[in-house]
């Protein structure tokens, strides 16, 4: 269901909360006021009306609700348009790892931040709390953009860290006794699928943050100087998240290849055991086949012949068993 949330701050102090969409123009006209408006599952008519009032680019408005948009930052005549994603790893308890992705689009203007969400995966309450806790609201819209991106990147770190823990447990499971190969394969496949989705979200954030820093610097150099340290720290976090994601890909590949190597080793072990037991079984077969011929031999038609054949079977079988155990074939 479509809904709207809003806030207005003057010099970092909140002056209005949850005002209706019709009052947006009034607050935008106020001096030294920064406005945030969040639209959840907006109807096309609402977006069209907002785009007409704020002179938003039609292509950006279309991208705000278009599915499967990549993370990006584009500059338009009256605003900057952002598309970013939140991440959360679920299914950790039962081993069926799944990456839950939420999308948020934003129109960044001089005195306003308009966010559009097509799902409820992005926690706007947490972002609002981040804005209030950072103490940067006095720096204008740039503080809102920084707090939003910082919250999303922190979510990326949490998902990456959780995925790293799952990989470590998978590594231990590889060498655990009694683990079914099918179980490991299913978990590895789930991890690879989740990691592919995570990389599609995390890696483009480098370009997004870089573009935001460049656009912000071009539009207001004084404001850029005040928040340079914060955005540089955010960019460092994005780079670390991207590098960690790349290392996770190497780890997943390593786990997958190790699992295949262990399967080959187990197959060789089984073949050795089968060959060893086949050799042991061949001894009594050979002896009984030899003594079963209709030819006289020492002990023929005598109890001594029975004892002799039984002794040969016992010695040959036990001897091969000891030999194969010594070389770890069985």
Buried (B, 14 or more C-beta within 10 A) or exposed (E): EEEBBBBBBBEBEEBBEEBEBEEBEEBBEBEEBBBBBBBBBBEEEBBBBBBEEBEBBEEBBEBBBEEEBEBBBBBBEEBBBBBBBBBBBBBBEEBEBEBBBBBBBBBBBEBBBBBBBBEEBBBBEEBBEBBBEBEBBBBBBBBBBBBBBBBBBBBBBEBBEBBEEBBEEBEEBBEEEEEEEEEBBEBBEBBBEBBEBBBBBBBBBBBBBBBBBEBBBEBBEEBBEBBEEBBEEBBEBBEBBBEBBEEBBEBBEEBBEBBEEBEEEEEEEEEBEEEBBEBBEBBBEEBEEEBEEEEEEEBEEEEEBEEBBEEBBEEBBEEBBEBBEEEEBB
